[in-house]
């Protein structure tokens, strides 16, 4: 009987958490457009970059880490989309939440074809400023050609989800 009570309590807590997440996360994704703030980060080779370098493009900025399985799972799709849509003004940018050495090694072995910026611990603060209120990793934002954040996506971001958002911007 005691074990059944514990299971019921755990189920109620899980249900409550699921309901709260369901109410919170969709509102995060459907928020109104806000301006992308200016920021500088070094790339995997140590060269400083300002996000304004890519002004006028559709930006898909992905916060990730080499130790994150969902991050590693979505990167091949990002590589393919970067190759397919770069001539249409789409630019993927990875923001790694760790040190330069493992990121550079992984980027080289995975043949990542888009800029990788290194943020280490500052990336968590930046992701939070960009709407990652739940501390999700991966966390991705989509920025339109006018520099407005039009979509925030906590968790894994699939090719079909990305295309649903960027296709109207390409027309």
GINORWO-V78688 format. One record per helix or strand. SS is the DSSP state (2 for helix, 1 for strand). FROM is the first residue (numbers start at 1). TO is the last residue. Records with the same first field share a line. If there is no record, write none. Layout:
# GINORWO-V78688
SS=FROM-TO ; FROM-TO
This chain:
# GINORWO-V78688
2=2-29 ; 51-54 ; 69-88 ; 100-110 ; 122-129 ; 159-170
1=34-35 ; 40-43 ; 48-50 ; 58-64 ; 90-96 ; 115-118 ; 139-143 ; 148-154
